[in-house]
């Protein structure tokens, strides 16, 4: 049962709702002031719409690249890293060794390539021995034939002397015979003496003819010996050439066999080793990354952008853009300037875009058509609290690209143009 109160309920409610202060009613603004303020606002709005403009802009993904490009060394096939000749920071020249890879196949009897190499080496030894024997036989045969030629030449010189002597004697005998024929006409000698003299002349002429025939035979023999010398030497040379060709083939097979056993990866450009991806004893698959080499010397840094086709008509050469690097947050380092130096006139292929980190995702998703844009950089190095920082190839970035610039009122009525285009009829010229 409720306890009886001293005061009535109505008195208590009245005391609670009673005002403790005075109510004050303010008068509103005058209509003239409201009209002036509204007119001023509209004037400012119209002035801004007419005389102020806005440049449309888009954010574009990109990455830092160099000319010449940094290269990544890949494994040509499945192998095991036997030895590494480099470490991070080393400067390498074109042709320097980077890695030695073991690509051999092992069986119970050992390495297949090693067994094949041993067999090829044995064949090469046999061929070299044959070549040495052929060279010695050629030298001996040529020497023997040359000695015979020299002997025949000496004998032929003696024969020529005898032929000349016999010819002189024959001429003298002929003169004497002519004298005897004159003597017999004068009656100084008889016929027997003339016949004897004629017989002596014929004998001397026969001797000269015999010696002359011998000289001609010796000429023929000398020519035959010289021909034999050339022929035999050529035969030996052909055999030696054939064996040397076989030796060259064996050398090539040995090189291929060694290539199937050990593989040396060399540098294809001058540069500095930026990173290593494998260590000694590690097995790598075909196409695995082994190392990255950064070019040195006259290296130019560029920002590579993938510009969508909708923005292509508005981007011009030498126009400035704002760059923000992912590795250097803009809230601390700010934005960096850049200038467009190259705009591709043909769309980039998916294969080209997939070769870059910033373009691989776009190439896979096939979001649209993109064009390759190169931007020159004004700053490639900067510092933060005394620490030197530098951009590097592959650094991801985003760029603000400025497109078309129009007054504000044109942006405000832009939907009207869309309506106009949608209701306009055919524009084919007659």
C-alpha positions in Angstrom: 0.0 0.0 0.0 1.4 3.3 -1.0 2.6 5.7 1.6 0.6 9.0 1.8 2.5 12.0 0.7 2.4 15.3 2.4 2.0 17.3 -0.8 -0.5 16.7 -3.5 0.7 15.2 -6.8 -0.5 18.3 -8.8 1.6 20.7 -6.7 4.7 18.6 -7.2 4.3 18.4 -11.0 3.7 22.2 -11.1 7.0 22.9 -9.3 8.9 20.6 -11.7 7.5 22.3 -14.9 7.8 25.9 -13.7 10.4 28.0 -15.7 13.3 29.3 -13.7 14.2 31.9 -16.4 12.6 34.4 -18.8 11.7 33.4 -22.4 13.2 35.7 -25.1 11.9 35.7 -28.7 14.5 36.8 -31.4 13.4 38.6 -34.5 14.4 36.9 -37.9 16.7 38.3 -40.7 15.2 40.7 -43.0 14.1 39.6 -46.5 16.5 42.1 -48.2 19.5 40.6 -46.5 18.5 37.1 -47.4 18.1 38.2 -51.1 21.5 39.9 -51.1 23.2 36.8 -49.6 21.5 34.5 -52.1 22.4 36.7 -55.0 26.0 36.9 -53.9 26.2 33.1 -53.6 24.7 32.7 -57.1 27.1 35.3 -58.5 30.1 33.6 -57.0 28.9 30.2 -58.2 28.3 31.5 -61.7 31.7 33.2 -61.7 33.5 30.1 -60.6 31.6 28.0 -63.2 32.6 30.3 -66.0 36.1 31.4 -65.1 37.5 28.4 -63.1 38.5 25.2 -64.8 39.3 21.7 -63.8 41.8 19.1 -65.3 40.6 15.6 -65.3 43.2 13.1 -64.1 43.6 9.4 -63.6 45.8 7.1 -61.5 47.9 4.8 -63.7 50.0 1.8 -62.5 53.6 1.6 -63.5 57.1 0.5 -62.6 60.7 1.8 -63.0 62.7 0.4 -65.9 66.1 1.1 -67.2 67.6 1.4 -70.7 69.4 -0.9 -71.1 67.2 -3.2 -69.0 68.3 -5.1 -66.0 68.5 -8.8 -66.9 67.4 -11.9 -65.0 69.5 -15.0 -65.6 67.4 -18.2 -65.8 68.4 -21.9 -65.7 68.1 -23.4 -69.3 67.2 -26.8 -68.0 66.8 -28.9 -64.8 70.2 -29.0 -63.0 72.1 -28.8 -59.8 74.2 -25.8 -58.8 77.8 -27.1 -58.5 79.6 -23.8 -58.0 78.8 -20.1 -57.8 81.4 -17.7 -59.1 79.7 -14.5 -57.9 78.2 -12.8 -54.9 75.9 -9.8 -54.4 77.5 -6.5 -55.3 80.2 -8.0 -57.6 80.8 -6.3 -60.9 80.9 -8.6 -63.8 81.9 -8.3 -67.5 80.3 -9.8 -70.5 81.4 -13.5 -70.7 82.3 -13.8 -67.0 81.3 -17.1 -65.4 78.3 -16.9 -63.0 77.4 -20.5 -62.2 78.4 -24.0 -63.0 75.5 -26.4 -63.3 75.5 -30.2 -63.3 73.0 -31.5 -65.8 74.3 -35.1 -66.0 72.2 -38.2 -65.6 73.5 -40.9 -63.2 73.1 -44.7 -63.5 74.4 -47.6 -61.5 77.5 -47.7 -63.8 78.1 -44.0 -63.3 77.5 -40.9 -65.3 76.1 -41.5 -68.8 77.9 -38.4 -70.2 81.2 -39.4 -68.5 81.1 -42.9 -70.1 80.3 -41.4 -73.5 83.1 -38.9 -73.1 85.6 -41.7 -72.2 84.7 -43.6 -75.4 85.0 -40.5 -77.5 88.4 -39.7 -76.0 89.6 -43.2 -76.9 88.4 -42.8 -80.4 90.2 -39.5 -80.6 93.4 -41.1 -79.5 93.1 -43.7 -82.2 92.4 -41.2 -84.9 95.3 -39.0 -83.8 97.6 -42.1 -84.0 96.4 -42.8 -87.5 97.0 -39.2 -88.5 100.6 -39.4 -87.1 101.3 -42.6 -89.0 99.9 -41.2 -92.2 102.0 -38.1 -91.8 105.2 -40.2 -91.2 104.3 -42.4 -94.2 103.7 -39.3 -96.4 107.1 -37.9 -95.3 108.9 -41.2 -96.0 107.2 -41.7 -99.4 107.8 -38.2 -100.5 111.4 -38.4 -99.5 111.9 -41.7 -101.4 110.3 -40.3 -104.5 112.2 -37.1 -104.3 115.5 -39.0 -103.9 114.7 -41.0 -107.1 113.8 -37.8 -108.9 117.1 -36.3 -107.8 119.1 -39.4 -109.0 117.3 -39.4 -112.3 117.9 -35.7 -112.7 121.6 -36.2 -112.1 121.8 -39.1 -114.5 119.7 -37.1 -117.1 122.2 -34.2 -116.9 125.0 -36.7 -117.7 123.0 -38.1 -120.6 122.4 -34.6 -121.9 126.1 -34.0 -121.9 126.8 -37.2 -123.7 124.0 -36.4 -126.3 125.6 -33.0 -126.9 129.1 -34.6 -127.3 127.8 -37.2 -129.6 126.0 -34.6 -131.7 129.2 -32.6 -132.0 131.1 -35.7 -133.1 128.3 -36.6 -135.6 128.5 -33.1 -137.1 132.3 -33.4 -137.5 132.0 -36.9 -139.0 129.4 -35.5 -141.5 131.8 -32.7 -142.4 134.6 -35.2 -142.9 132.3 -37.4 -145.1 131.5 -34.4 -147.2 135.3 -33.8 -147.5 135.9 -37.4 -148.5 133.2 -37.1 -151.2 135.2 -34.1 -152.7 138.4 -36.1 -152.4 137.0 -39.1 -154.4 135.9 -36.7 -157.1 139.5 -35.5 -157.3 140.8 -39.0 -157.3 142.7 -38.5 -154.0 141.1 -41.5 -152.3 139.5 -44.7 -153.4 135.9 -45.9 -152.8 136.9 -48.2 -149.9 138.1 -45.3 -147.9 134.9 -43.4 -148.7 132.8 -46.3 -147.7 134.7 -46.7 -144.5 134.3 -43.1 -143.7 130.5 -43.3 -144.5 130.3 -46.4 -142.2 132.0 -44.5 -139.4 129.6 -41.6 -139.8 126.5 -43.9 -139.7 127.9 -45.6 -136.5 128.4 -42.2 -134.9 124.9 -41.1 -135.9 123.4 -44.3 -134.5 125.2 -43.6 -131.2 123.8 -40.0 -131.1 120.3 -41.3 -131.8 120.6 -43.9 -129.1 121.7 -41.4 -126.6 119.0 -39.0 -127.6 116.3 -41.7 -127.2 117.7 -42.5 -123.8 117.5 -38.8 -122.9 113.8 -38.7 -124.0 113.0 -41.8 -121.9 114.7 -40.2 -118.9 112.5 -37.1 -119.4 109.4 -39.3 -119.5 110.5 -41.1 -116.3 111.2 -37.9 -114.5 107.8 -36.6 -115.5 106.2 -39.9 -114.2 108.1 -39.6 -111.0 107.0 -36.0 -110.4 103.4 -37.0 -111.1 103.7 -40.0 -108.7 105.1 -37.6 -106.1 102.2 -35.2 -106.4 99.6 -38.1 -106.6 101.0 -40.0 -103.6 101.3 -36.8 -101.5 97.7 -35.8 -102.4 96.5 -39.3 -101.5 98.1 -39.0 -98.1 96.8 -35.5 -97.7 93.3 -36.7 -98.4 93.5 -39.5 -95.9 94.9 -37.1 -93.3 92.2 -34.6 -94.1 89.5 -37.2 -93.7 90.9 -38.3 -90.3 91.2 -34.7 -89.2 87.5 -34.2 -90.2 86.6 -37.3 -88.2 88.7 -35.9 -85.3 86.8 -32.6 -85.5 83.5 -34.5 -85.4 84.7 -36.3 -82.3 85.7 -33.0 -80.7 82.2 -31.7 -81.4 80.6 -34.9 -79.9 82.9 -34.5 -76.9 81.8 -30.9 -76.4 78.2 -31.9 -76.7 78.8 -34.7 -74.2 80.5 -32.3 -71.8 77.6 -30.0 -72.4 75.3 -32.8 -71.3 77.3 -33.2 -68.1 78.4 -29.7 -67.0 76.9 -26.4 -68.0 78.5 -23.0 -67.4 76.2 -19.9 -67.2 78.0 -16.7 -68.2 77.1 -13.0 -68.1 75.7 -11.5 -71.3 76.4 -7.9 -70.4 78.5 -5.7 -68.1 76.8 -4.9 -64.8 76.6 -5.4 -61.1 75.1 -8.5 -59.4 71.9 -7.2 -57.8 70.6 -10.5 -56.2 71.2 -14.2 -56.2 68.4 -16.7 -56.1 70.2 -20.1 -55.6 73.1 -21.5 -53.6 75.6 -24.3 -54.1 74.0 -27.8 -54.1 70.5 -26.5 -54.8 68.5 -28.2 -57.6 66.8 -25.8 -60.0 64.1 -26.3 -62.5 64.1 -25.2 -66.1 63.3 -21.5 -66.2 64.2 -20.9 -62.6 65.7 -17.5 -61.7 69.4 -17.7 -60.9 70.5 -14.0 -60.5 69.7 -10.5 -61.5 72.3 -8.2 -63.1 71.9 -4.4 -63.1 73.5 -2.5 -66.0 76.3 0.0 -65.3 77.6 2.9 -67.3 75.3 5.2 -69.2 72.0 3.9 -67.7 68.8 5.9 -68.1 65.8 5.5 -65.6 62.3 5.7 -66.9 58.8 5.2 -65.5 56.9 2.7 -67.6 53.1 3.3 -67.5 50.2 1.3 -69.0 47.8 4.0 -70.3 44.2 2.9 -71.0 42.8 3.7 -74.5 40.2 6.2 -73.1 43.1 8.5 -71.9 45.3 8.1 -74.9 44.0 11.1 -77.0 44.6 13.5 -74.1 48.3 12.6 -73.3 50.9 14.6 -75.2 54.7 14.5 -75.2 56.6 16.6 -72.7 53.6 16.9 -70.4 54.3 16.7 -66.7 52.8 14.1 -64.4 53.0 13.4 -60.6 54.6 10.2 -59.4 54.1 8.3 -56.1 56.4 5.3 -55.4 55.1 2.4 -53.4 58.4 2.1 -51.5 58.4 5.8 -50.6 55.0 6.7 -49.2 53.7 10.1 -50.4 52.6 11.2 -47.0 56.3 11.3 -46.0 58.3 11.8 -49.2 55.7 13.6 -51.2 55.2 13.3 -55.0 57.9 13.4 -57.6 57.8 15.1 -61.0 58.1 13.3 -64.4 57.7 14.2 -68.0 56.2 12.1 -70.8 58.9 11.3 -73.5 57.3 8.5 -75.4 53.7 7.3 -76.2 53.2 4.1 -78.1 50.9 4.4 -81.1 50.1 0.7 -81.1 48.4 -1.1 -78.2 50.6 -3.3 -76.0 50.2 -7.1 -76.6 49.4 -9.4 -73.6 52.8 -11.0 -74.1 54.6 -7.7 -73.7 52.6 -6.7 -70.7 53.1 -10.0 -69.0 56.9 -9.4 -69.0 56.4 -6.6 -66.5 55.1 -6.8 -62.9 52.7 -3.8 -63.3 51.2 -5.2 -66.5 50.9 -8.9 -65.8 47.7 -8.6 -63.9 46.1 -6.4 -66.5 47.2 -8.8 -69.2 45.7 -11.8 -67.3 42.4 -10.0 -66.5 42.1 -8.5 -70.1 40.6 -5.4 -68.6 41.0 -3.4 -71.9 43.5 -2.0 -74.3 46.6 -0.4 -72.9 49.4 1.7 -74.5 53.0 1.8 -73.4 54.2 5.2 -72.1 57.7 6.1 -71.0 58.2 9.0 -68.5 61.6 10.6 -67.8 62.5 11.1 -64.2 64.0 14.3 -62.8 65.1 12.7 -59.5 66.5 9.2 -59.2 68.2 9.7 -55.9 67.2 11.6 -52.7 67.9 11.5 -49.0 66.0 11.0 -45.8 67.6 12.2 -42.6 71.1 11.8 -44.1 70.3 8.4 -45.6 70.8 8.2 -49.3 67.9 6.5 -51.2 67.8 5.6 -54.9 65.2 4.1 -57.2 65.8 0.8 -58.8 64.5 -1.2 -61.7 61.2 -2.9 -61.0 60.1 -0.4 -58.3 56.3 -0.1 -58.4 54.7 3.3 -58.7 51.5 5.1 -59.4 51.3 8.2 -61.5 48.7 10.9 -61.7 48.2 11.6 -65.4 46.5 14.9 -66.4 44.0 14.7 -69.2 41.6 17.2 -70.7 41.1 20.6 -69.1 37.7 22.3 -69.3 35.7 25.1 -67.4 33.6 24.0 -64.5 30.3 24.7 -66.3 31.3 22.3 -69.1 31.9 19.5 -66.5 28.5 20.4 -64.9 26.6 20.1 -68.2 28.5 17.0 -69.3 25.5 14.7 -68.8 23.6 16.8 -71.3 26.1 15.9 -74.0 25.5 12.2 -73.2 21.7 12.8 -73.6 22.4 14.6 -76.9 24.5 11.8 -78.2 21.9 9.2 -77.3 19.0 11.0 -79.0 20.9 12.3 -82.1 20.1 10.5 -85.3 22.4 9.2 -88.0 25.3 11.6 -88.9 26.2 9.9 -92.3 27.0 12.6 -94.8 25.1 12.6 -98.0 
